[in-house]
């Protein structure tokens, strides 16, 4: 039986990555920045993702491969930038795993006190390590189930919140100024809300594991991005229209605490479980996707062939999976904070996305024939415009993210220097030259 992922599975992977625990916990701090205009902030925050999604769709249709970041950059730019893009994707994955493990504990602490941080963080990472060790098909089935539950929980919240707002028992209140802290507050909230969309292109990392990837990868990106943007806008509208802003800002679990105002306790509990699943879907998707990047680079000889080793029964690149599980555990032991992990994720995804934007500008020169035969063919002027806008927005958002956690900027510089030295030592331009026009799919 074909173990590849269909369109629904690809959409579930992307929605699972983008809809994280932050929306269940951190809407309050975002509302503190901008007030009732929070819905607009989420709309503005989606704009850089919209730019990037255009060239990710085109790249995914031309090169339907696993390890998309490495493949796109190595084919269209050079092997060194391909490795750098791949390493930054792994950098983002390590950050995401650490952030989500600690985020799970923070969300759990809303319901329970005195939780041991390191043991619980390790347990959650190990749990999803074993889930993904059982193979991409099993992990994706679980992903679909969890995403369906999470999305239904959020839709229930939005629909019944709107009905409550329209009901006779709803008491109107002064919402305060639409722009609580002016335009600057709105823009800062928009930058922070972009964090919620940052994984929009990550499905290209498993292009080789998707059925009919030339068609399904671009469809998954656009359907997921639109769905997530509508969910974020709907949730933020309900929260800021039902609860006075000053009260809502203090909510430690934004959605469950708001839901308790108009829904019975058992439904609130179902929504609260959706918060846990938001963490689980993102963590599961990251551990499903990132090992493929290492496996592809190993297959092409730019890193050790050890990373290509797959379990005979489950087809899992287990060395890669072990690496991305152990590194965040070590960093947690050394006391890396949730904020630093989060900034690692954003910086890694944005820098990799910036390289993808530059790669997209080379499509017409280096992959003109593949472009002409692609299932998705975005008009040249539109693709160039969106690629340039994506590069600019990715750069600006990267700078803002690093300013928030300078240590991540230091780590990023170290990674760039290491990759440059590694590239020269390995002479990647020669090592990879025979691979650049070879088949790009990694088979199970």
Secondary structure, 3 states (H helix, E strand, C coil): CCCCECHHHHHHHHHHHHCCCHHHHCHHHHHHHHHHHHHHHHHHHCHHHHHHHHHHHHHHHHCCCECHHHHHHHHHCCHHHHHHHHHHHHHHHHHHHHHHHHHHHHHHCCCCCCCCHHHHHHHHHHHHHHHHHCCHHHHHHHHHHHHHHHHHHHHHHHHHHHHHHHCCCCCCCCCCCCCCCHHHHHHHHHHHHHHHHCCCCHHHHEHHHECCHHHHHHHHHHHHHHHHHHHHHHHHHHHHHHCCHHHHCCCCCHHHHHHCCCCCHHHHHHHHHHHHHHHHHHHHHHHHHHHHHHHHHHHCCCCCHHHHCCCCCCCCCHHHHHHHHHHHHHHHHCCCCHHHHHHHHHHHHHHHHHHHHHHHHCHHHHCHHHHHCCCCCCCHHHHHHHHHHHHHHHHHHHHHHHHHCHHHHHHHHHHHHHHHHHHHHHCHHHHCCCCCCCCCCCCC
